[in-house]
Structures are given as structure tokens and as C-alpha cells.
Amino acid sequence: MQNATGRVGMRREVRTAFTVIAALALCTLGSRDLRAQAADAKTAEQVFKNIIQLKGTPADQLTPAMQFISASLGVDCEFCHVQGKPELDDKGAKKTARQMMAMTTAINKDSFGGRLQVTCNSCHRGSARPVAVPAVLESDAPARPEARPATPTANAGAATTADDIVAKYIAAVGGANEMKKITSRIEKGKILAGGMETPIEVITKAPNRRISITANPNGHSITAFDGTVGWLGTEGRQAREMSAAESWAAGLDAEFSLATRLKEIFPQLRRGRPEEIAGVMCESLTATAPGHPQVRLWFDQKSGLLMRLVRLADTPVGRNPTQIDYADYREVDGVKIPYRWTLSRPNGRFTIQIAEVQDNAPVEDARFAKPSAEVK
């Protein structure tokens, strides 16, 4: 029989898995109430109690900011807050956190023109206490091994450009003409999170509509983008519209033919240094769209297929990363698509594995619209 500690740990793992499953790509623990307030454009102190250092912050940015701090220090909410009563100042760590936020704000203002260059993560790097002393060597290997150079290619004499990478990506997927023949797609499979598997259905329609439906024990959870804004819902509850930043991310995920739309979405594409990912040499691109943080993309040097995408979300204390790794590419109706993708954040990750794909199935635009009342 398990002891009490073991039972608590198991319950925590189960709760975490259900949270991730319900969240999918954009919904994060504890943020739903914040999104409900987003439409009113209220500040944190208008919605929450005892806000000191983050006064003036939009209410829907408070939870992402707390998640950034939690990930940077490797702690959970109760490290600073009293469980169930987060407004209390009973814990010294909360007062220290305020002092540290004031310190980093001053450093960034005085030394970096107000840009968020120094954050909690600059010193903590996943540790509750910042490490001030360099670590000693634990082997005879050099402390800073030389970076592995990119493997020379047949056309090494000509410099690869961003346009070359995009063109190779389009060809690798199947070509623009083949992609235009497909306008909708229904995918069925499972989502894996916290050691659990749950059925999922992902419906997409060109150019950028998408809805994901997960059947978890508490009812269906839905994440959708209707072509303009994103929304989330749980069976039996009213759907909630995403914030502007979340809608941008959801819209990027919803791109039906990303390869052919990259230059349209990102007016500025810059080639980065080749890097190795999971033993595969990749070309990289830094993509910039007005008003949004940069997005980085990595493509298999040999095949040209997209292997990884990393996007960032601004918070008042730093940027939260979201990494999506694409794998198990298969050809369906002349176009290669990933049957497996893994989404990772500092506070969790999940994998979607597709088993069935149906192209060009009839899908009405109304399928992606946010319900006016309860999500059915």
C-alpha cells in the first residue's frame, strides 16, 4: 500500500496530466479567470488583491508573469504564496520577490533602456537561490567544448539564404501546387501528458482555422482559432476568448500551409547559424512580424522539413518560451505532414500522436466559431 506521500505525489501527477490535456497548446493552469477579465482591459490591481510591484500590469498578464518566475526559480506557487490566500504577505519569499523585481526593473531601466535584458532567470537558472560561484570541473573534458561545425554540403561554395531555406521547405512538403489541392484536414489520435493518453481530434481549414477537441474525464476541452481570434472552452462552461498574445500564437499554430505563408506572416526572415538538434544538422531562421516577439525555426538540412519552432510570449518580468518539435512526417495526398508534435514549456509538456488523417472533408466555417453560451 502506498504511503501518504506517495498518494499525494500520484494525485499531483494525475492533476498535472489533466491540466495539460485540457490546456492543449495555449491554455495554462490558473489563467482562465484572467482571460475572462481581458475583454475589460482591467489592470492586475483591479482584479486581484494586494498587488504592489506589478501595478498597472494587464490582469491577463499576471499569471504568465508568475509562471515565468516559477520556472526561473524551479519552485511552485506555494514557495511565495499562502495556499488558497495568495494575497497574504506571510511568507518572506514573497517580499524578497518584490525586491528582486524592483532590482531587475532598475537594472534594465538604467543599463538597457528599459528592455528586459536581465530577468529572474539571468541569475537563478532553475534554482531557488542564485549561484554566485562558478562550478568546478567534474571531469578532464574542457569546460567549454568547441562547437561542432556544420557538415559541409555539396553546394557549400554558395551561401545559403533565407529564401533558399523557405524554398526547400516548400519543396520538401510537396510543393505549392500540391498544397493548394488540400483545403481542410481532420486528424484523430491521442495526446500524451503525464504518463496518460487521451483521445484528441484536430480539425483545420485553410488558410488559418483550427479547433482541437480533447475528451478528458471531466468533459471535452476545446482550443480553437476562428481565423481572427482564439478561444477556449470546456464542456458545460461558457467559452472564453484568448488574449491578443495568445490569439497570435494560436493563429500561428492554425496556419494550414505554413511553408507557403512564411514570407507573408513574417516580413523579415533572417538565416541563423546551422545547429544540431537530436543528432540532425539543421538550418535556422529568425522570423520577425511587427508587434510580436521573434520566432525561431529549424529545418532538417537534408530533407528541408521543419523540425522545431520556438515562439516567445511577453510578460512584465520576462519572456516565456514555447517550443514545438515536429516528427514522424508522412505523405498524405501528395503532401507531407507531421504525425507527431511535442509542445514544451517551462511548466510542462505534452505530445500529440496522430493515427488517422482525412483530407478535404467538408468543414463549415461555423465549426470554428466561439459559442455564444455553453460549449456543447
Secondary structure, DSSP 8 states (H G I E B T S, - for coil): ---HHHHHHHHHHHHHHHHHHHHTTT--TT-HHHHHHHTTT-BHHHHSSS--TTTT-BGGGHHHHHHHHHHHHT--GGGTSBTTBTT----HHHHHHHHHHHHHHHHHHHHSTT---S-HHHHHTT-SS---S----SSSS-SS---------TTTTS---HHHHHHHHHHHHT-HHHHHT--EEEEEEEEEETTEEEEEEEEEETTTEEEEEEEETTEEEEEEE-SS-EEEEETTSB-EE--HHHHHHHHHHT-TTHHHHHHHH-SEEEE---EEETTEEEEEEEEE-TTS--EEEEEETTT--EEEEEEEEEETTEEEEEEEEEEEEEEETTEEEEEEEEEEETTEEEEEEEEEEEES----GGGGS--SSB--
